[in-house]
Amino acid sequence: MGEPDLRVSRERALGELGDRRFDLLVVGGGIVGAGIAAHAARVGLAVALVDAGDFGGGTSSASSKLVHGGLRYLRLGDVGLVREAHHERRALSTIVAPHLVHRIPFLLPLYQGGPYRPAFVQSGILLYSTLARSRLNWLVGAARARELVPPLRLEGLRSCALYADAWTNDARLCLANVRAAAEAGATVLNGAEVVGLRSTGGSLTGADVRVDGLDVEVHARVCVNAAGPWVDQVRRLEDPTAGTSVRLSKGAHVVVEAEGEWGAALTVPQDEVRVTFAVPWYGMLLLGTTETPWEEDADRVQATPEDVEQILAEAAVALDPALLSPDGVRAAYAGLRVLPAGEGESVSARRETVFTRSPGGMLNVAGGKLTTYRRIALETLDRLRADLGLHRLDTRPWPLPGAAGLDETVLPRDLDPDVRVHLLHLYGNLAGEVLASADGDSSLLERLHPSGPDIGAQVRYAATHEWARTADDVVRRRTTCFYRGLADRALHDRVDELLGTVPGRGGVDRLVSGT
Ligand SMILES: Cc1cc2nc3c(=O)[nH]c(=O)nc-3n(C[C@H](O)[C@H](O)[C@H](O)COP(=O)(O)OP(=O)(O)OC[C@H]3O[C@@H](n4cnc5c(N)ncnc54)[C@H](O)[C@@H]3O)c2cc1C
């Protein structure tokens, strides 16, 4: 495959944004926008996908990184939602992205004085597992539980339920959708903020997109607003009087080092509805999440020391506190859940996902789960069928770039085994393409940090094939350095240095300001 030069592809994307006449402009390149763009481009529509920051830089890299049915929805009586999510989990882990979505057992410990009775949990897990078409639904004793989760707290433990779900890499799942959109002919650009919406005779005809200080006029027949927590801000670009369609809730996570070999993730009941998780993730452990109403600017969300304290305290319900010292925290992050406002405009909520139509015809889509992004994308296109002149929509799952032929993907034997496995997990069958970035420069096969499996070639690849513009894009969303607590000054400098060697990098600013 020819290597796209970042300068060329960014330059080309910028040119196309101004020159093409698009069927569909998607505002926001989180998992929802990227999924919509990929599905729309695959049915032959001319699609533009723009993100103000980085693809996946909002909520879609700040989740609990689970592809799950959602045990708590069962508790809330939403069987249909759980069934649909399980269907999606199966599709994602077998066809769409098996390198990024991995099944894992979940252990749910029940302690004396806890919010659930074992018999109640057993029947709930039985229903959950039936909906999941999984046979994993039994109560296990302390010894087996300890085998699965070595630091499990045993005092007061009555029994443990076991069920199955999956974990993922949310940011890379999002990127894979952006790439699928680009491969299907979409024009995609990050660092591209919609700052105005244009209409003719009351109907939306496009947008003004700001790229590196320059405004580009983009023409599109239809606009979808998939700006996540910023959804109402984008709505108000068209109609400054638009009310509030969603409310936001902050969720934080911390990452600590996993102790021992974890054979399962852990679900920790906190009250009758709320559970928190401890999820093994590339050798680390993700703990979370919190839930606090958020009324400030969505850009300002971040994990605070109080969040970290709360998460560690809640994890200590079921884990050895020795694992949970604040000193052991490798990383902390926070994102914003989008929930239906439940009042105001004519909101037709498909459960958690809020669809609204703006006066000029823009379809606003917000909320829902990472797990069901494919469903949200398909429903969005279904709602736009008449506007876009679409006929039948094929709802069958298809493999994202990197997903097919995993069994035949072989990497050089001289790579360290942990690096080999890591590259296969992150890139699937594109891992060889990542290594090709190191051709002629063996220093790119070196680790970015001695304690982690990410290597220099990934940085170069992130810039040439994955739209990374900054060290932060690489460290947080293309590699796992941030989560491992390895993103120190030296690593940032090394990443910056490698980005600086990519041909044409830095030329975008010149190009834009020179036009
Ligand atoms: C704490 C937490 C944990 C979660 N855990 C899970 C989980 O384990 N499993 C699961 O299935 N779901 C989970 N979710 C839900 C899931 O993460 C979200 O539903 C999903 O990521 C939302 O994606 P999105 O594309 O709508 O929004 P986002 O990812 O936030 O994307 C919106 C994008 O729009 C861009 N944007 C904003 N304004 C503009 C503009 N003017 N112009 C251009 N671009 C713009 C932003 O830069 C951003 O990238 C969790 C959510 C939270 C908050």
The ligand as an SDF file (V2000), in Angstrom:
LIG
                    3D

 53 58  0  0  0  0  0  0  0  0999 V2000
  -17.2680    7.7590   32.0910 C   0  0  0  0  0  0  0  0  0  0  0  0
  -17.8860    7.0720   30.9210 C   0  0  0  0  0  0  0  0  0  0  0  0
  -17.7610    5.6960   30.7850 C   0  0  0  0  0  0  0  0  0  0  0  0
  -18.3290    5.0550   29.6970 C   0  0  0  0  0  0  0  0  0  0  0  0
  -18.1380    3.7220   29.5640 N   0  0  0  0  0  0  0  0  0  0  0  0
  -18.6660    3.0750   28.5100 C   0  0  0  0  0  0  0  0  0  0  0  0
  -18.4000    1.7040   28.3190 C   0  0  0  0  0  0  0  0  0  0  0  0
  -17.6340    1.0920   29.0510 O   0  0  0  0  0  0  0  0  0  0  0  0
  -18.9880    1.0830   27.2730 N   0  0  0  0  0  0  0  0  0  0  0  0
  -19.8160    1.7380   26.4190 C   0  0  0  0  0  0  0  0  0  0  0  0
  -20.3450    1.0940   25.5240 O   0  0  0  0  0  0  0  0  0  0  0  0
  -20.0470    3.0680   26.5410 N   0  0  0  0  0  0  0  0  0  0  0  0
  -19.4750    3.7500   27.5580 C   0  0  0  0  0  0  0  0  0  0  0  0
  -19.6630    5.0960   27.7010 N   0  0  0  0  0  0  0  0  0  0  0  0
  -20.4400    5.8120   26.6850 C   0  0  0  0  0  0  0  0  0  0  0  0
  -19.5830    6.1180   25.4600 C   0  0  0  0  0  0  0  0  0  0  0  0
  -18.2660    6.4220   25.8140 O   0  0  0  0  0  0  0  0  0  0  0  0
  -20.1720    7.2760   24.6820 C   0  0  0  0  0  0  0  0  0  0  0  0
  -21.5180    6.9920   24.4050 O   0  0  0  0  0  0  0  0  0  0  0  0
  -19.4980    7.5530   23.3620 C   0  0  0  0  0  0  0  0  0  0  0  0
  -18.1030    7.6330   23.4940 O   0  0  0  0  0  0  0  0  0  0  0  0
  -20.0350    8.8610   22.8010 C   0  0  0  0  0  0  0  0  0  0  0  0
  -19.3910    9.1340   21.5920 O   0  0  0  0  0  0  0  0  0  0  0  0
  -19.7280   10.4260   20.7700 P   0  0  0  0  0  0  0  0  0  0  0  0
  -19.1160   10.2600   19.4290 O   0  0  0  0  0  0  0  0  0  0  0  0
  -21.1860   10.7260   20.8130 O   0  0  0  0  0  0  0  0  0  0  0  0
  -19.0680   11.6400   21.5760 O   0  0  0  0  0  0  0  0  0  0  0  0
  -17.5310   12.1050   21.6790 P   0  0  0  0  0  0  0  0  0  0  0  0
  -16.6080   10.9680   21.6990 O   0  0  0  0  0  0  0  0  0  0  0  0
  -17.4530   13.0550   22.8190 O   0  0  0  0  0  0  0  0  0  0  0  0
  -17.2720   12.8690   20.3080 O   0  0  0  0  0  0  0  0  0  0  0  0
  -17.7660   14.1660   20.0420 C   0  0  0  0  0  0  0  0  0  0  0  0
  -16.7290   14.8670   19.1670 C   0  0  0  0  0  0  0  0  0  0  0  0
  -17.2920   16.0530   18.6430 O   0  0  0  0  0  0  0  0  0  0  0  0
  -16.2380   16.9620   18.4750 C   0  0  0  0  0  0  0  0  0  0  0  0
  -16.7900   18.3090   18.3460 N   0  0  0  0  0  0  0  0  0  0  0  0
  -17.4090   19.0430   19.2840 C   0  0  0  0  0  0  0  0  0  0  0  0
  -17.7640   20.2470   18.7870 N   0  0  0  0  0  0  0  0  0  0  0  0
  -17.3620   20.2640   17.4790 C   0  0  0  0  0  0  0  0  0  0  0  0
  -17.4220   21.2370   16.4490 C   0  0  0  0  0  0  0  0  0  0  0  0
  -17.9830   22.4440   16.6290 N   0  0  0  0  0  0  0  0  0  0  0  0
  -16.8650   20.9320   15.2450 N   0  0  0  0  0  0  0  0  0  0  0  0
  -16.2850   19.7210   15.0350 C   0  0  0  0  0  0  0  0  0  0  0  0
  -16.2010   18.7640   16.0030 N   0  0  0  0  0  0  0  0  0  0  0  0
  -16.7390   19.0350   17.2030 C   0  0  0  0  0  0  0  0  0  0  0  0
  -15.3810   16.7620   19.7210 C   0  0  0  0  0  0  0  0  0  0  0  0
  -14.0540   17.2220   19.4970 O   0  0  0  0  0  0  0  0  0  0  0  0
  -15.4760   15.2590   19.9390 C   0  0  0  0  0  0  0  0  0  0  0  0
  -14.3600   14.5570   19.4250 O   0  0  0  0  0  0  0  0  0  0  0  0
  -19.0710    5.7800   28.7470 C   0  0  0  0  0  0  0  0  0  0  0  0
  -19.1770    7.1690   28.8670 C   0  0  0  0  0  0  0  0  0  0  0  0
  -18.5790    7.8130   29.9370 C   0  0  0  0  0  0  0  0  0  0  0  0
  -18.6550    9.2910   30.0470 C   0  0  0  0  0  0  0  0  0  0  0  0
  1  2  1  0
  2  3  1  0
  2 52  2  0
  3  4  2  0
  4  5  1  0
  4 50  1  0
  5  6  2  0
  6  7  1  0
  6 13  1  0
  7  8  2  0
  7  9  1  0
  9 10  1  0
 10 11  2  0
 10 12  1  0
 12 13  2  0
 13 14  1  0
 14 15  1  0
 14 50  1  0
 15 16  1  0
 16 17  1  0
 16 18  1  0
 18 19  1  0
 18 20  1  0
 20 21  1  0
 20 22  1  0
 22 23  1  0
 23 24  1  0
 24 25  2  0
 24 26  1  0
 24 27  1  0
 27 28  1  0
 28 29  2  0
 28 30  1  0
 28 31  1  0
 31 32  1  0
 32 33  1  0
 33 34  1  0
 33 48  1  0
 34 35  1  0
 35 36  1  0
 35 46  1  0
 36 37  1  0
 36 45  1  0
 37 38  2  0
 38 39  1  0
 39 40  1  0
 39 45  2  0
 40 41  1  0
 40 42  2  0
 42 43  1  0
 43 44  2  0
 44 45  1  0
 46 47  1  0
 46 48  1  0
 48 49  1  0
 50 51  2  0
 51 52  1  0
 52 53  1  0
M  END
$$$$
